[in-house]
Amino acid sequence: MVSPEFERQIEGYGLTTAHIFYRLPDFQSVLQTYVWQDYDIAPHFPGMRQFLEFWEARLEGKLHSVQYAHQKLIGPKEWRRVDGEFLLN
């Protein structure tokens, strides 16, 4: 059985990590950080955008900035379909 994460990578998803800086609700001059990580599709990042929209709508800490990195874990050179198999004792 193939893991859901592997299937997403085959579909073109890559690992996205966002380092989110936000202001504490009671102390606006203090910045706090949060790290979000999930599989997402570059360059539009629908998953990260959905999470940030949720943050702005539901959470009290106002967003200051977001730094992110994205890496496709499986590229075209690393994956190819195999139609046969040789079994050795």
N, CA, C and O of each residue as an XYZ file, in Angstrom:
356
protein
N       0.844     -1.174      0.000
C       0.000      0.000      0.000
C       0.895      1.246      0.000
O       1.900      1.300      0.708
N       0.519      2.229     -0.793
C       1.299      3.458     -0.932
C       0.758      4.498      0.033
O      -0.455      4.640      0.188
N       1.659      5.227      0.682
C       1.228      6.249      1.638
C       0.617      7.438      0.902
O       0.993      7.715     -0.237
N      -0.326      8.150      1.541
C      -0.932      9.338      0.921
C       0.102     10.422      0.614
O      -0.032     11.143     -0.374
N       1.125     10.538      1.448
C       2.162     11.540      1.219
C       2.929     11.251     -0.071
O       3.237     12.167     -0.833
N       3.236      9.968     -0.312
C       3.949      9.595     -1.532
C       3.090      9.866     -2.761
O       3.591     10.355     -3.774
N       1.797      9.551     -2.677
C       0.886      9.823     -3.793
C       0.842     11.315     -4.120
O       0.827     11.696     -5.291
N       0.823     12.152     -3.092
C       0.803     13.601     -3.327
C       2.093     14.061     -4.000
O       2.061     14.937     -4.864
N       3.221     13.484     -3.614
C       4.489     13.854     -4.234
C       4.499     13.470     -5.712
O       5.016     14.217     -6.542
N       3.936     12.317     -6.044
C       3.853     11.884     -7.436
C       2.962     12.843     -8.232
O       3.203     13.069     -9.418
N       1.941     13.404     -7.589
C       1.024     14.342     -8.245
C       1.620     15.737     -8.413
O       0.981     16.612     -8.997
N       2.839     15.957     -7.907
C       3.500     17.244     -8.100
C       3.599     18.114     -6.862
O       4.119     19.228     -6.928
N       3.114     17.628     -5.750
C       3.216     18.395     -4.510
C       4.650     18.365     -3.994
O       5.375     17.394     -4.211
N       5.051     19.417     -3.319
C       6.353     19.482     -2.672
C       6.165     19.889     -1.221
O       5.095     20.360     -0.835
N       7.189     19.712     -0.431
C       7.118     20.061      0.980
C       7.302     21.569      1.144
O       8.309     22.129      0.712
N       6.334     22.215      1.764
C       6.378     23.653      1.997
C       6.467     23.901      3.495
O       5.694     23.341      4.273
N       7.410     24.737      3.890
C       7.573     25.124      5.286
C       7.433     26.636      5.371
O       8.120     27.371      4.662
N       6.541     27.097      6.240
C       6.321     28.532      6.430
C       6.683     28.907      7.859
O       6.221     28.288      8.818
N       7.511     29.925      7.979
C       7.878     30.482      9.281
C       7.056     31.754      9.442
O       7.320     32.760      8.784
N       6.064     31.705     10.316
C       5.087     32.776     10.457
C       5.427     33.618     11.679
O       5.593     33.099     12.783
N       5.527     34.928     11.461
C       5.720     35.872     12.559
C       4.392     36.576     12.806
O       3.762     37.063     11.868
N       3.970     36.630     14.055
C       2.708     37.292     14.380
C       2.840     38.060     15.690
O       3.712     37.779     16.512
N       1.967     39.021     15.860
C       1.983     39.856     17.063
C       1.092     39.236     18.132
O       0.005     38.736     17.841
N       1.570     39.275     19.369
C       0.748     38.798     20.478
C      -0.436     39.752     20.664
O      -0.250     40.968     20.619
N      -1.639     39.230     20.870
C      -2.814     40.092     20.980
C      -2.721     41.124     22.108
O      -3.141     42.266     21.926
N      -2.190     40.750     23.245
C      -2.132     41.657     24.396
C      -0.890     42.535     24.414
O      -0.861     43.554     25.104
N       0.138     42.149     23.661
C       1.390     42.902     23.618
C       1.803     43.073     22.159
O       2.595     42.284     21.642
N       1.280     44.085     21.501
C       1.477     44.281     20.071
C       2.937     44.489     19.665
O       3.289     44.291     18.502
N       3.776     44.883     20.605
C       5.186     45.106     20.260
C       6.012     43.811     20.309
O       7.193     43.820     19.961
N       5.403     42.706     20.736
C       6.108     41.434     20.859
C       5.728     40.532     19.690
O       4.547     40.311     19.422
N       6.745     40.012     18.997
C       6.518     39.067     17.899
C       6.729     37.640     18.397
O       7.662     37.357     19.147
N       5.854     36.765     17.968
C       5.948     35.343     18.267
C       6.103     34.619     16.939
O       5.764     35.180     15.897
N       6.602     33.396     16.947
C       6.754     32.644     15.703
C       5.971     31.342     15.753
O       5.710     30.783     16.819
N       5.607     30.883     14.570
C       4.908     29.614     14.400
C       5.438     28.987     13.115
O       5.620     29.683     12.116
N       5.683     27.689     13.134
C       6.161     26.994     11.936
C       5.057     26.068     11.442
O       4.552     25.217     12.174
N       4.696     26.264     10.163
C       3.671     25.444      9.501
C       4.350     24.653      8.399
O       5.179     25.193      7.666
N       4.004     23.371      8.275
C       4.624     22.542      7.242
C       3.583     21.574      6.681
O       2.868     20.911      7.432
N       3.510     21.503      5.353
C       2.576     20.602      4.689
C       2.999     20.452      3.229
O       3.857     21.193      2.749
N       2.402     19.503      2.531
C       2.640     19.356      1.102
C       1.766     20.351      0.362
O       0.577     20.470      0.659
N       2.339     21.069     -0.601
C       1.626     22.118     -1.313
C       2.174     22.220     -2.734
O       3.214     21.641     -3.047
N       1.479     22.948     -3.580
C       1.866     23.087     -4.979
C       2.361     24.510     -5.237
O       1.643     25.477     -4.984
N       3.593     24.631     -5.740
C       4.146     25.928     -6.109
C       3.665     26.268     -7.510
O       3.381     25.342     -8.270
N       3.557     27.488     -7.890
C       3.910     28.717     -7.183
C       2.734     29.378     -6.469
O       2.908     30.418     -5.833
N       1.532     28.787     -6.564
C       0.361     29.461     -5.982
C       0.118     29.100     -4.516
O      -0.535     29.864     -3.806
N       0.615     27.982     -4.054
C       0.523     27.545     -2.662
C      -0.902     27.633     -2.107
O      -1.142     28.382     -1.161
N      -1.848     26.884     -2.675
C      -3.228     26.965     -2.186
C      -3.391     26.514     -0.735
O      -4.207     27.080     -0.008
N      -2.637     25.514     -0.303
C      -2.739     25.049      1.079
C      -2.268     26.089      2.079
O      -2.930     26.337      3.087
N      -1.117     26.700      1.796
C      -0.597     27.725      2.703
C      -1.512     28.942      2.718
O      -1.764     29.514      3.778
N      -2.008     29.342      1.555
C      -2.927     30.490      1.493
C      -4.202     30.220      2.290
O      -4.702     31.104      2.986
N      -4.722     29.006      2.187
C      -5.915     28.647      2.940
C      -5.638     28.717      4.447
O      -6.472     29.203      5.210
N      -4.472     28.233      4.870
C      -4.122     28.292      6.288
C      -3.998     29.742      6.762
O      -4.482     30.083      7.841
N      -3.353     30.598      5.962
C      -3.193     31.998      6.364
C      -4.535     32.738      6.385
O      -4.746     33.606      7.232
N      -5.438     32.404      5.466
C      -6.779     32.992      5.495
C      -7.527     32.556      6.753
O      -8.222     33.360      7.374
N      -7.388     31.284      7.130
C      -7.977     30.800      8.370
C      -7.405     31.570      9.566
O      -8.140     31.980     10.464
N      -6.090     31.755      9.562
C      -5.426     32.467     10.653
C      -6.024     33.866     10.805
O      -6.417     34.262     11.902
N      -6.091     34.608      9.703
C      -6.586     35.983      9.772
C      -8.051     36.039     10.183
O      -8.460     36.993     10.845
N      -8.847     35.053      9.816
C     -10.274     35.066     10.133
C     -10.571     34.603     11.554
O     -11.497     35.112     12.186
N      -9.795     33.640     12.069
C     -10.163     32.991     13.336
C      -9.245     33.245     14.524
O      -9.676     33.127     15.671
N      -7.985     33.593     14.267
C      -7.048     33.736     15.377
C      -6.810     35.203     15.692
O      -6.930     36.063     14.819
N      -6.476     35.481     16.930
C      -6.325     36.867     17.386
C      -4.983     37.486     17.031
O      -4.910     38.700     16.845
N      -3.936     36.711     16.933
C      -2.605     37.254     16.652
C      -2.509     37.775     15.220
O      -2.633     37.001     14.271
N      -2.292     39.071     15.058
C      -2.197     39.667     13.733
C      -0.884     39.249     13.063
O       0.183     39.298     13.675
N      -0.983     38.836     11.788
C       0.205     38.409     11.059
C       1.140     39.586     10.813
O       0.703     40.676     10.442
N       2.424     39.353     11.024
C       3.449     40.357     10.745
C       4.121     40.042      9.407
O       4.192     40.900      8.527
N       4.614     38.805      9.257
C       5.277     38.402      8.016
C       5.336     36.881      7.947
O       5.165     36.183      8.946
N       5.586     36.390      6.727
C       5.704     34.953      6.489
C       6.908     34.717      5.588
O       7.026     35.326      4.525
N       7.799     33.834      6.018
C       8.916     33.387      5.201
C       8.663     31.919      4.890
O       8.296     31.148      5.777
N       8.857     31.530      3.639
C       8.569     30.145      3.305
C       9.632     29.566      2.386
O      10.353     30.285      1.694
N       9.704     28.241      2.405
C      10.598     27.489      1.530
C       9.798     26.326      0.960
O       8.904     25.787      1.611
N      10.139     25.952     -0.273
C       9.411     24.871     -0.940
C      10.414     23.986     -1.662
O      11.337     24.483     -2.309
N      10.235     22.681     -1.552
C      11.128     21.740     -2.223
C      10.323     20.563     -2.739
O       9.641     19.879     -1.976
N      10.410     20.331     -4.051
C       9.812     19.116     -4.601
C      10.724     17.959     -4.216
O      11.927     17.992     -4.476
N      10.153     16.951     -3.603
C      10.955     15.843     -3.108
C      11.208     14.786     -4.170
O      12.223     14.092     -4.125
N      10.294     14.658     -5.127
C      10.473     13.708     -6.211
C      10.431     14.484     -7.509
O       9.433     15.135     -7.820
N      11.513     14.414     -8.267
C      11.576     15.111     -9.550
C      11.461     14.129    -10.703
O      11.472     12.918    -10.486
N      11.352     14.629    -11.913
C      11.210     13.758    -13.068
C      12.366     12.777    -13.246
O      12.160     11.670    -13.743
N      13.566     13.162    -12.852
C      14.722     12.281    -13.022
C      14.716     11.139    -12.014
O      15.345     10.106    -12.245
N      14.026     11.310    -10.922
C      14.081     10.322     -9.852
C      12.947      9.303     -9.913
O      12.986      8.301     -9.199
N      11.949      9.537    -10.742
C      10.802      8.648    -10.786
C      10.544      8.214    -12.217
O      10.516      9.044    -13.126
N      10.360      6.939    -12.417
C       9.963      6.454    -13.726
C       9.140      5.194    -13.523
O       9.333      4.449    -12.563
N       8.241      4.981    -14.429
C       7.371      3.810    -14.348
C       8.149      2.569    -14.795
O       8.899      2.623    -15.769
N       7.972      1.475    -14.096
C       8.621      0.215    -14.429
C       7.526     -0.773    -14.787
O       6.600     -1.002    -14.008
N       7.641     -1.363    -15.986
C       6.614     -2.310    -16.437
C       6.982     -3.762    -16.159
O       6.150     -4.650    -16.350
N       8.171     -4.016    -15.728
C       8.589     -5.387    -15.474
C       9.331     -5.495    -14.169
O       9.690     -4.491    -13.555
N       9.557     -6.716    -13.753
C      10.252     -6.950    -12.500
C      11.035     -8.256    -12.601
O      10.505     -9.262    -13.074
N      12.280     -8.247    -12.162
C      13.109     -9.453    -12.127
C      13.250     -9.877    -10.664
O      13.643     -9.082     -9.811
N      12.928    -11.119    -10.395
C      13.074    -11.620     -9.037
C      14.312    -12.507     -8.967
O      14.474    -13.431     -9.766
N      15.173    -12.219     -8.014
C      16.368    -13.010     -7.786
C      16.206    -13.707     -6.445
O      15.791    -13.095     -5.461
N      16.531    -14.967     -6.414
C      16.363    -15.755     -5.198
C      16.491    -14.879     -4.028
O      16.382    -15.344     -2.893
